[in-house]
Amino acid sequence: MPEEGSRFPPWVKNAAIVAGGTAVVGGAAYLAYRHFRGTDSSSQHLNNGKSLAENVKHEGIQFFQKADYAKALEKFNEAAEKCQEDEKELKAIAYQNAAACLEKLGKYPECILKCTEALKLKPRYVKAIARRASAHIFLNEDEEALRDYTLVTLIEPQGKVIEKFIPQIDKAHQRIMKRELEDIASQRLLGLDFPIPQTCAQEWLRYSVIRDPIINHMNQLSEPSNEYERILADVKRGHYDDIAKRAAEEANNPDSLYRLDCMVLAARFYTFHNNLNKVVEWLDKFFAEYETLLDEEMEKYTDLAIAAYGIKAQISKTLEEAEGYVKKAEELDPTNTDVRFGFAANAIMQKQMPRASEAMDHVLAVNPDHPFARFYRAHFDFTNACEEQHMSNIHNYILAMENLLQKYPRAPIFTYTVLSNIHSSSGNQALAVEILNKGLEAYPHLSEFVMLKTITEAKMNRDNEGIDAMTRTFIELCQRDPNNFEAQATYAKISAGKKDFDKAEECFQRAAMLARQPQELQLVTSECILMRANREAQILFDTLPSET
């Protein structure tokens, strides 16, 4: 609805009002009025105490209420023209009301211009800012819309104006999200090598497989004697980013004794790079050569072929497709549970808990002493209990995970993080730190544990000193391990909170490249969009005059 403008003193309400709210003046009197217009500012006020512009604006409101938006627009534009120098607020209201008409008429670019005219006169006019944002929505100018809606919240942090626009804000946000996620997906299809998160490589090296021939070769390695072993030595040192490229080069070396091993190693590290085109390319090359081998030679590479099937299952689009590769691996060696174990972990990520449970039961039936299957079993039993909100089972599975942690020297990374988060959320920060210290004994210097420990300790010490210590740790983490998703995403939020928007943008972009799970990518993309809107709104806000 258009605005009436400022309220008048009581005596105005008792003044004579011409019928219909419109002054009807005889022709001669009107010509006389036009002749003397502007010679005296008092001549702009009629007998009802309102200025001429105010009366014309009131006519516009009446037309607006009758849904005659074209006529109302004429009147509001006329009112703006008739405003005197001392009627800036009235002129701003007239422009805003004209914008309301243009919005109703579907003339959104013109609506935006009128709102901007109003804001030149009244820079903190939240109604005009919100209307301009709504017009941007209709034009699919979602970034501009979010900027303006955010500006409203900066001007009126406790105001209720923004509440009715929440559906539009969400609509703009979701549309930007969709576009950005599609752009990221397109980039990934181009075959770019994204940075390798430390936890990706550690998961493969430490607890996702137990019969991988590449890992077994690396663990027995003392002094490298060829290029393949030099590559493995660098994997052992944690130098991950150029492994795929070097393995691919060695696989193309006709004199290498480890060509097939390098093909699988290249495929493995391209999964860490999120470069699925290269993964498929090197797996295809491996199987093309593997299938030409004689039976005796083939037998030497059975575990390597099983590892390759495991990668195929990992990158499959559906669990049905993945299970096909699991069965092929088990045909080669039913006692090798690596691919079935990976399938169970994949099913957990896709929240297919019955299939995950069935796969893990199979692993334990074949290999009762599997060092990590029981951790996974306890973890997804705990997840099921949480989804069912079964409190006694939740408690029992927490105890089960803690008992496993006491029994075995090294657990999967997620066991330490899940238990520490549980205890931290329940207020037992000291126990959470104790669990993370155990994790650091098993995985020295793992950035994820260092980060979680820092956050947990900051909760124990919430003063400025604790916050500064946390910020310093995240800066150090980002410098020491630039491929840590959580560190980059968290430091981005810290930077945005401090209005260091350039650093926030840099860290959000890095985190997006490092994201491996869809929910990680969605979260960091969403927060980056909101940060950009806040940055643009803050630039505008900083230029506004004070309210006085």
VEXDREN-2710 file (C-alpha; in Angstrom, 1 decimal):
% VEXDREN-2710
k/r/px/py/pz
1/MET/0.0/0.0/0.0
2/PRO/1.1/3.6/-0.6
3/GLU/1.9/5.8/2.4
4/GLU/-0.2/8.7/3.7
5/GLY/2.9/10.6/4.9
6/SER/3.3/12.5/8.1
7/ARG/0.3/12.9/10.5
8/PHE/-1.3/16.3/11.0
9/PRO/-2.3/18.0/14.3
10/PRO/-5.8/17.6/15.7
11/TRP/-7.1/20.9/14.3
12/VAL/-6.4/19.8/10.8
13/LYS/-8.8/16.9/11.2
14/ASN/-11.6/19.3/12.1
15/ALA/-10.9/21.5/9.1
16/ALA/-13.4/21.7/6.2
17/ILE/-12.8/18.8/3.7
18/VAL/-14.1/19.2/0.2
19/ALA/-16.3/16.3/-0.9
20/GLY/-14.4/13.3/-2.3
21/GLY/-11.1/14.7/-1.0
22/THR/-10.5/16.6/-4.2
23/ALA/-10.6/20.4/-4.4
24/VAL/-13.0/21.5/-7.1
25/VAL/-12.2/25.0/-8.1
26/GLY/-13.8/27.3/-10.6
27/GLY/-11.9/28.0/-13.8
28/ALA/-11.2/31.7/-13.1
29/ALA/-10.0/30.9/-9.6
30/TYR/-7.8/28.1/-10.8
31/LEU/-6.2/30.4/-13.5
32/ALA/-5.6/33.0/-10.8
33/TYR/-3.9/30.4/-8.6
34/ARG/-1.7/29.3/-11.5
35/HIS/-0.7/32.9/-12.2
36/PHE/0.4/33.5/-8.6
37/ARG/1.9/30.0/-8.0
38/GLY/5.4/30.1/-6.5
39/THR/5.4/33.8/-5.6
40/ASP/4.7/32.8/-2.0
41/SER/5.2/29.4/-0.4
42/SER/2.1/29.9/1.7
43/SER/0.0/29.8/-1.5
44/GLN/0.9/26.1/-1.8
45/HIS/-1.2/25.3/1.2
46/LEU/-5.0/25.0/0.8
47/ASN/-7.8/25.7/3.2
48/ASN/-7.5/22.1/4.6
49/GLY/-4.0/22.9/5.9
50/LYS/-2.4/20.5/3.5
51/SER/0.0/21.5/0.8
52/LEU/-1.0/21.1/-2.8
53/ALA/1.4/18.2/-3.2
54/GLU/-0.1/16.5/-0.2
55/ASN/-3.6/16.8/-1.6
56/VAL/-2.6/15.4/-5.0
57/LYS/-0.8/12.5/-3.2
58/HIS/-4.0/11.8/-1.3
59/GLU/-5.9/11.6/-4.6
60/GLY/-3.3/9.1/-5.7
61/ILE/-3.9/7.0/-2.6
62/GLN/-7.7/6.9/-3.4
63/PHE/-7.0/5.7/-7.0
64/PHE/-4.6/3.1/-5.6
65/GLN/-7.2/1.8/-3.2
66/LYS/-9.6/1.4/-6.2
67/ALA/-6.8/-0.6/-8.0
68/ASP/-6.6/2.1/-10.7
69/TYR/-2.8/2.0/-10.6
70/ALA/-2.3/3.9/-13.8
71/LYS/-4.2/6.9/-12.5
72/ALA/-2.7/6.6/-9.1
73/LEU/0.8/6.7/-10.7
74/GLU/-0.1/9.9/-12.5
75/LYS/-1.1/11.5/-9.2
76/PHE/1.9/10.4/-7.3
77/ASN/4.2/11.7/-10.1
78/GLU/2.3/15.0/-10.1
79/ALA/2.6/15.2/-6.3
80/ALA/6.4/14.7/-6.5
81/GLU/6.6/17.5/-9.1
82/LYS/4.5/19.9/-6.9
83/CYS/6.7/19.3/-3.7
84/GLN/8.5/22.4/-2.4
85/GLU/12.1/22.5/-1.3
86/ASP/11.1/21.9/2.3
87/GLU/9.0/18.8/1.4
88/LYS/11.7/16.3/0.7
89/GLU/10.2/13.6/2.9
90/LEU/6.8/14.1/1.2
91/LYS/8.5/13.9/-2.2
92/ALA/10.3/10.7/-1.2
93/ILE/7.0/9.2/-0.1
94/ALA/5.4/10.2/-3.4
95/TYR/8.2/8.5/-5.3
96/GLN/7.9/5.3/-3.2
97/ASN/4.1/5.3/-3.8
98/ALA/4.7/5.7/-7.5
99/ALA/7.1/2.7/-7.3
100/ALA/4.2/0.8/-5.6
101/CYS/2.0/1.5/-8.7
102/LEU/4.8/0.5/-11.1
103/GLU/5.2/-2.7/-9.2
104/LYS/1.5/-3.4/-9.5
105/LEU/1.6/-2.6/-13.2
106/GLY/4.5/-5.1/-13.7
107/LYS/6.9/-2.3/-14.7
108/TYR/9.8/-3.5/-12.5
109/PRO/12.8/-1.6/-14.0
110/GLU/10.8/1.7/-13.6
111/CYS/9.8/0.6/-10.1
112/ILE/13.5/0.3/-9.2
113/LEU/14.3/3.7/-10.6
114/LYS/11.5/5.3/-8.6
115/CYS/12.7/3.6/-5.4
116/THR/16.2/4.9/-6.0
117/GLU/14.8/8.4/-6.5
118/ALA/13.1/8.1/-3.2
119/LEU/16.3/6.9/-1.5
120/LYS/18.2/9.9/-2.8
121/LEU/15.9/12.1/-0.7
122/LYS/15.5/9.7/2.2
123/PRO/18.5/7.3/2.3
124/ARG/17.3/5.1/5.2
125/TYR/13.8/4.6/3.7
126/VAL/13.4/0.9/4.4
127/LYS/10.1/0.6/2.6
128/ALA/11.7/1.9/-0.6
129/ILE/14.7/-0.4/-0.2
130/ALA/12.5/-3.4/0.4
131/ARG/10.3/-2.6/-2.6
132/ARG/13.3/-2.2/-4.8
133/ALA/14.5/-5.6/-3.6
134/SER/11.1/-7.1/-4.5
135/ALA/11.3/-5.6/-8.0
136/HIS/14.8/-7.1/-8.4
137/ILE/13.3/-10.5/-7.5
138/PHE/10.8/-10.2/-10.4
139/LEU/13.7/-9.4/-12.8
140/ASN/15.7/-12.4/-11.5
141/GLU/18.3/-10.0/-10.2
142/ASP/18.7/-12.1/-7.1
143/GLU/22.1/-10.8/-6.0
144/GLU/20.8/-7.2/-6.0
145/ALA/17.6/-8.3/-4.2
146/LEU/19.6/-10.0/-1.4
147/ARG/21.8/-7.0/-1.1
148/ASP/18.8/-4.7/-0.5
149/TYR/17.1/-7.1/1.9
150/THR/20.3/-7.3/3.9
151/LEU/20.6/-3.5/3.9
152/VAL/17.1/-3.3/5.5
153/THR/18.4/-5.5/8.3
154/LEU/21.4/-3.3/8.8
155/ILE/19.3/-0.2/9.1
156/GLU/16.7/-1.8/11.3
157/PRO/18.3/-4.8/13.1
158/GLN/15.2/-5.3/15.3
159/GLY/12.7/-4.1/12.7
160/LYS/9.8/-6.3/11.6
161/VAL/9.7/-4.9/8.0
162/ILE/11.9/-7.7/6.7
163/GLU/9.7/-10.5/8.2
164/LYS/7.1/-10.4/5.5
165/PHE/9.8/-10.7/2.8
166/ILE/11.3/-13.9/4.1
167/PRO/9.7/-16.0/1.3
168/GLN/11.2/-13.7/-1.3
169/ILE/14.6/-13.8/0.4
170/ASP/14.6/-17.6/0.4
171/LYS/13.5/-17.6/-3.3
172/ALA/16.4/-15.4/-4.3
173/HIS/18.9/-17.3/-2.2
174/GLN/17.8/-20.7/-3.6
175/ARG/18.0/-19.4/-7.2
176/ILE/21.5/-18.1/-6.7
177/MET/22.4/-21.4/-5.0
178/LYS/21.1/-23.4/-7.9
179/ARG/23.1/-21.3/-10.4
180/GLU/26.3/-21.5/-8.4
181/LEU/26.1/-25.3/-7.8
182/GLU/25.4/-25.8/-11.5
183/ASP/28.5/-23.7/-12.3
184/ILE/30.6/-25.8/-9.9
185/ALA/29.3/-29.0/-11.3
186/SER/30.2/-27.8/-14.8
187/GLN/33.7/-26.9/-13.7
188/ARG/34.2/-30.4/-12.2
189/LEU/33.1/-32.0/-15.4
190/LEU/35.9/-30.1/-17.2
191/GLY/38.4/-32.4/-15.4
192/LEU/40.0/-29.9/-13.1
193/ASP/42.3/-31.2/-10.4
194/PHE/40.8/-29.9/-7.1
195/PRO/43.0/-29.8/-4.0
196/ILE/43.2/-33.0/-2.0
197/PRO/41.9/-32.8/1.6
198/GLN/44.2/-34.5/4.1
199/THR/41.4/-36.6/5.5
200/CYS/40.6/-38.1/2.0
201/ALA/44.1/-39.6/1.7
202/GLN/44.2/-40.6/5.4
203/GLU/40.9/-42.5/5.1
204/TRP/42.3/-44.6/2.3
205/LEU/45.7/-45.0/3.9
206/ARG/44.7/-45.8/7.4
207/TYR/41.2/-47.4/7.7
208/SER/39.2/-48.0/4.5
209/VAL/41.1/-51.0/3.1
210/ILE/43.2/-53.7/4.6
211/ARG/44.4/-55.7/1.5
212/ASP/45.3/-52.9/-0.9
213/PRO/48.6/-53.9/-2.6
214/ILE/49.7/-50.3/-3.1
215/ILE/49.4/-49.5/0.6
216/ASN/51.0/-52.8/1.6
217/HIS/54.0/-52.1/-0.8
218/MET/54.3/-48.6/0.7
219/ASN/54.3/-49.9/4.3
220/GLN/57.1/-52.3/3.5
221/LEU/59.1/-49.6/1.7
222/SER/62.5/-48.7/3.2
223/GLU/64.6/-47.1/0.5
224/PRO/62.9/-46.2/-2.9
225/SER/64.7/-47.9/-5.8
226/ASN/62.5/-46.7/-8.7
227/GLU/60.1/-44.0/-9.6
228/TYR/57.0/-45.9/-8.4
229/GLU/58.6/-46.3/-5.0
230/ARG/59.6/-42.7/-4.9
231/ILE/56.0/-41.7/-5.6
232/LEU/54.9/-44.0/-2.7
233/ALA/57.5/-42.4/-0.4
234/ASP/56.0/-39.0/-1.1
235/VAL/52.5/-40.4/-0.4
236/LYS/53.9/-41.6/2.9
237/ARG/55.2/-38.1/3.6
238/GLY/51.8/-36.5/3.0
239/HIS/52.8/-34.8/-0.3
240/TYR/49.5/-35.6/-2.2
241/ASP/48.9/-32.9/-4.8
242/ASP/51.1/-34.1/-7.6
243/ILE/50.8/-37.9/-7.0
244/ALA/48.1/-38.5/-9.6
245/LYS/50.1/-36.7/-12.3
246/ARG/53.4/-38.5/-11.5
247/ALA/51.6/-41.9/-11.3
248/ALA/50.0/-41.3/-14.7
249/GLU/53.4/-40.4/-16.2
250/GLU/55.0/-43.6/-14.8
251/ALA/52.0/-45.6/-16.1
252/ASN/52.8/-44.4/-19.6
253/ASN/56.5/-45.5/-19.3
254/PRO/56.7/-48.7/-21.3
255/ASP/59.8/-49.8/-19.3
256/SER/58.2/-49.5/-15.9
257/LEU/57.6/-52.7/-13.9
258/TYR/54.7/-51.1/-12.1
259/ARG/52.6/-49.7/-14.9
260/LEU/49.4/-51.4/-13.7
261/ASP/50.0/-50.3/-10.2
262/CYS/50.5/-46.7/-11.3
263/MET/47.3/-46.8/-13.3
264/VAL/45.3/-47.8/-10.2
265/LEU/47.3/-45.3/-8.1
266/ALA/46.5/-42.5/-10.6
267/ALA/42.8/-43.4/-10.6
268/ARG/42.8/-43.4/-6.8
269/PHE/44.3/-40.0/-6.5
270/TYR/42.2/-38.5/-9.2
271/THR/39.2/-39.5/-7.0
272/PHE/40.8/-37.4/-4.3
273/HIS/41.1/-34.6/-6.8
274/ASN/37.4/-35.0/-7.6
275/ASN/38.4/-35.4/-11.3
276/LEU/36.0/-38.2/-12.3
277/ASN/37.0/-38.0/-16.0
278/LYS/40.5/-38.9/-15.2
279/VAL/39.4/-41.6/-12.8
280/VAL/37.4/-43.3/-15.5
281/GLU/40.2/-42.9/-18.0
282/TRP/42.8/-44.7/-15.9
283/LEU/40.5/-47.4/-14.7
284/ASP/39.6/-48.2/-18.3
285/LYS/43.3/-48.3/-19.2
286/PHE/43.9/-50.7/-16.3
287/PHE/41.2/-53.1/-17.2
288/ALA/42.0/-53.0/-20.9
289/GLU/45.6/-54.1/-20.1
290/TYR/44.7/-56.4/-17.2
291/GLU/42.3/-58.5/-19.4
292/THR/45.0/-59.2/-21.9
293/LEU/47.2/-60.9/-19.3
294/LEU/47.7/-64.7/-19.2
295/ASP/46.0/-66.5/-16.3
296/GLU/49.2/-66.8/-14.3
297/GLU/50.0/-63.1/-14.7
298/MET/46.4/-62.2/-13.9
299/GLU/46.6/-64.0/-10.6
300/LYS/49.5/-61.7/-9.5
301/TYR/47.3/-58.7/-9.9
302/THR/44.1/-60.0/-8.3
303/ASP/44.3/-57.7/-5.3
304/LEU/45.1/-54.8/-7.6
305/ALA/42.0/-55.6/-9.8
306/ILE/39.9/-55.8/-6.6
307/ALA/41.2/-52.3/-5.6
308/ALA/40.2/-51.0/-9.1
309/TYR/36.7/-52.5/-8.7
310/GLY/36.6/-50.7/-5.3
311/ILE/37.2/-47.4/-7.0
312/LYS/34.6/-48.2/-9.6
313/ALA/32.1/-48.9/-6.9
314/GLN/33.0/-45.7/-5.1
315/ILE/32.3/-43.5/-8.1
316/SER/29.1/-45.3/-9.1
317/LYS/26.0/-43.1/-9.5
318/THR/23.8/-45.6/-7.7
319/LEU/24.2/-48.3/-5.1
320/GLU/22.8/-50.9/-7.6
321/GLU/25.7/-50.1/-10.0
322/ALA/28.2/-50.1/-7.1
323/GLU/27.0/-53.5/-5.9
324/GLY/27.7/-54.9/-9.4
325/TYR/31.4/-54.1/-8.9
326/VAL/31.3/-55.5/-5.4
327/LYS/30.2/-58.9/-6.8
328/LYS/32.9/-58.8/-9.5
329/ALA/35.5/-58.2/-6.8
330/GLU/34.2/-61.1/-4.7
331/GLU/34.2/-63.4/-7.7
332/LEU/38.0/-62.8/-7.8
333/ASP/38.5/-63.4/-4.1
334/PRO/35.5/-63.9/-1.7
335/THR/37.8/-63.5/1.3
336/ASN/38.8/-59.9/0.3
337/THR/36.2/-57.7/2.0
338/ASP/37.7/-54.3/1.0
339/VAL/35.1/-53.5/-1.7
340/ARG/32.1/-54.7/0.4
341/PHE/33.4/-52.6/3.3
342/GLY/33.7/-49.5/1.0
343/PHE/30.1/-50.2/-0.2
344/ALA/28.8/-50.2/3.4
345/ALA/30.5/-46.8/4.0
346/ASN/29.0/-45.4/0.7
347/ALA/25.5/-46.7/1.7
348/ILE/25.9/-44.8/5.0
349/MET/26.7/-41.6/3.2
350/GLN/23.6/-42.1/1.1
351/LYS/21.5/-42.8/4.3
352/GLN/20.7/-46.3/3.0
353/MET/21.1/-47.8/6.5
354/PRO/19.6/-51.3/5.9
355/ARG/21.9/-51.9/3.0
356/ALA/24.9/-50.5/5.0
357/SER/24.0/-52.8/7.9
358/GLU/23.7/-55.8/5.6
359/ALA/27.1/-55.1/3.9
360/MET/28.8/-54.6/7.3
361/ASP/27.4/-57.9/8.6
362/HIS/28.8/-59.6/5.6
363/VAL/32.2/-58.1/6.2
364/LEU/32.2/-59.3/9.8
365/ALA/31.0/-62.7/8.9
366/VAL/33.9/-63.2/6.4
367/ASN/36.4/-61.4/8.6
368/PRO/35.4/-61.3/12.3
369/ASP/38.7/-59.6/13.2
370/HIS/38.3/-56.7/10.7
371/PRO/40.0/-53.8/12.6
372/PHE/37.5/-51.1/11.5
373/ALA/34.1/-52.8/10.7
374/ARG/33.0/-52.7/14.3
375/PHE/33.5/-48.9/14.5
376/TYR/31.3/-48.5/11.4
377/ARG/28.7/-50.9/12.8
378/ALA/28.5/-49.0/16.1
379/HIS/28.4/-45.6/14.3
380/PHE/25.5/-46.4/12.1
381/ASP/23.6/-48.1/14.9
382/PHE/24.1/-44.8/16.8
383/THR/22.9/-42.9/13.7
384/ASN/19.8/-45.0/13.5
385/ALA/19.0/-44.5/17.2
386/CYS/19.3/-40.7/16.7
387/GLU/16.9/-40.8/13.8
388/GLU/14.5/-42.8/15.8
389/GLN/15.1/-40.6/18.9
390/HIS/15.5/-43.7/21.0
391/MET/17.4/-42.2/24.0
392/SER/18.4/-45.4/25.7
393/ASN/19.9/-46.9/22.5
394/ILE/21.7/-43.6/21.8
395/HIS/23.3/-43.8/25.2
396/ASN/24.2/-47.5/24.7
397/TYR/25.8/-46.9/21.3
398/ILE/27.9/-44.0/22.6
399/LEU/29.2/-46.3/25.3
400/ALA/29.9/-48.9/22.6
401/MET/32.0/-46.5/20.6
402/GLU/33.9/-45.4/23.7
403/ASN/34.6/-49.0/24.6
404/LEU/35.9/-49.7/21.1
405/LEU/38.1/-46.6/21.4
406/GLN/39.6/-48.0/24.7
407/LYS/40.1/-51.5/23.1
408/TYR/41.8/-50.6/19.8
409/PRO/44.8/-48.4/19.4
410/ARG/43.5/-46.6/16.3
411/ALA/39.9/-45.9/15.2
412/PRO/38.5/-44.3/12.1
413/ILE/38.8/-40.5/12.1
414/PHE/35.0/-40.0/12.4
415/THR/34.9/-42.0/15.7
416/TYR/37.0/-39.3/17.4
417/THR/35.1/-36.4/15.9
418/VAL/31.6/-37.9/16.6
419/LEU/32.4/-38.6/20.3
420/SER/34.1/-35.3/20.9
421/ASN/31.1/-33.4/19.3
422/ILE/28.7/-35.4/21.5
423/HIS/30.6/-34.5/24.7
424/SER/31.2/-30.9/23.6
425/SER/27.5/-30.4/22.9
426/SER/26.5/-31.8/26.3
427/GLY/28.9/-29.4/28.0
428/ASN/31.7/-31.8/28.9
429/GLN/34.4/-29.9/27.0
430/ALA/37.2/-31.5/29.0
431/LEU/36.2/-35.1/27.9
432/ALA/35.8/-33.8/24.3
433/VAL/39.4/-32.5/24.4
434/GLU/40.6/-35.8/25.9
435/ILE/39.1/-37.8/23.0
436/LEU/40.7/-35.4/20.5
437/ASN/44.1/-35.9/22.1
438/LYS/43.7/-39.6/21.6
439/GLY/42.9/-38.9/18.0
440/LEU/46.0/-36.9/17.7
441/GLU/48.1/-39.8/19.1
442/ALA/46.6/-42.0/16.4
443/TYR/46.8/-39.4/13.6
444/PRO/49.6/-36.9/14.6
445/HIS/49.0/-33.3/13.4
446/LEU/45.7/-34.2/11.7
447/SER/44.3/-30.7/10.9
448/GLU/40.7/-31.7/11.6
449/PHE/41.6/-32.8/15.1
450/VAL/43.7/-29.6/15.8
451/MET/40.8/-27.5/14.6
452/LEU/38.1/-29.3/16.7
453/LYS/40.3/-29.1/19.7
454/THR/40.8/-25.4/19.2
455/ILE/37.0/-24.8/18.9
456/THR/36.3/-26.9/22.0
457/GLU/38.9/-25.1/24.1
458/ALA/37.5/-21.8/22.9
459/LYS/34.1/-22.9/24.4
460/MET/35.9/-23.4/27.7
461/ASN/37.4/-19.9/27.5
462/ARG/34.8/-17.6/25.9
463/ASP/36.6/-14.3/26.6
464/ASN/38.4/-12.2/24.0
465/GLU/41.7/-14.0/24.7
466/GLY/40.1/-17.4/23.9
467/ILE/38.5/-16.1/20.7
468/ASP/41.8/-14.5/19.6
469/ALA/43.6/-17.8/20.3
470/MET/41.1/-19.7/18.1
471/THR/41.5/-17.2/15.3
472/ARG/45.3/-17.5/15.4
473/THR/45.0/-21.3/15.3
474/PHE/42.7/-21.2/12.2
475/ILE/45.1/-18.8/10.4
476/GLU/48.0/-21.2/11.2
477/LEU/45.9/-24.2/10.1
478/CYS/45.0/-22.6/6.8
479/GLN/48.6/-21.8/6.1
480/ARG/49.9/-25.2/7.2
481/ASP/47.2/-27.3/5.6
482/PRO/45.4/-25.2/2.9
483/ASN/43.5/-28.3/1.8
484/ASN/41.4/-28.7/5.0
485/PHE/37.8/-28.0/4.2
486/GLU/36.6/-27.3/7.8
487/ALA/39.5/-25.0/8.6
488/GLN/38.9/-22.9/5.4
489/ALA/35.1/-22.8/5.9
490/THR/35.4/-21.8/9.6
491/TYR/38.0/-19.2/9.0
492/ALA/35.8/-17.8/6.2
493/LYS/33.0/-17.3/8.7
494/ILE/35.4/-15.7/11.3
495/SER/36.6/-13.3/8.6
496/ALA/33.1/-12.4/7.5
497/GLY/32.2/-11.7/11.1
498/LYS/35.1/-9.3/11.3
499/LYS/34.1/-7.7/8.0
500/ASP/37.2/-8.9/6.3
501/PHE/35.2/-9.8/3.3
502/ASP/38.1/-10.4/0.9
503/LYS/39.6/-13.0/3.1
504/ALA/36.2/-14.6/3.7
505/GLU/35.6/-14.8/-0.1
506/GLU/39.1/-16.4/-0.6
507/CYS/38.4/-19.0/2.1
508/PHE/34.9/-19.8/1.0
509/GLN/36.1/-20.4/-2.6
510/ARG/38.9/-22.7/-1.3
511/ALA/36.4/-24.6/0.9
512/ALA/34.1/-25.0/-2.1
513/MET/36.9/-26.7/-4.1
514/LEU/37.7/-28.9/-1.1
515/ALA/34.1/-30.0/-0.4
516/ARG/33.6/-33.7/-1.2
517/GLN/30.0/-34.3/0.1
518/PRO/27.0/-32.5/-1.4
519/GLN/25.9/-31.1/1.9
520/GLU/29.4/-29.6/2.5
521/LEU/29.2/-27.9/-0.9
522/GLN/25.7/-26.6/-0.3
523/LEU/26.5/-25.3/3.1
524/VAL/29.7/-23.4/2.1
525/THR/28.0/-22.0/-1.1
526/SER/25.0/-20.8/0.9
527/GLU/27.2/-19.0/3.4
528/CYS/29.3/-17.5/0.7
529/ILE/26.2/-16.1/-1.0
530/LEU/25.0/-14.5/2.3
531/MET/28.5/-13.1/2.9
532/ARG/28.5/-11.4/-0.5
533/ALA/25.1/-9.9/0.1
534/ASN/26.3/-8.6/3.5
535/ARG/29.5/-7.1/1.9
536/GLU/27.5/-5.2/-0.8
537/ALA/24.9/-4.1/1.8
538/GLN/27.7/-3.0/4.2
539/ILE/29.2/-0.8/1.4
540/LEU/25.9/0.9/0.9
541/PHE/25.2/1.2/4.6
542/ASP/28.6/2.8/5.3
543/THR/27.7/5.6/2.9
544/LEU/24.4/6.4/4.5
545/PRO/24.0/9.6/6.5
546/SER/23.2/9.3/10.2
547/GLU/19.5/9.3/11.2
548/THR/19.8/12.8/12.5
END
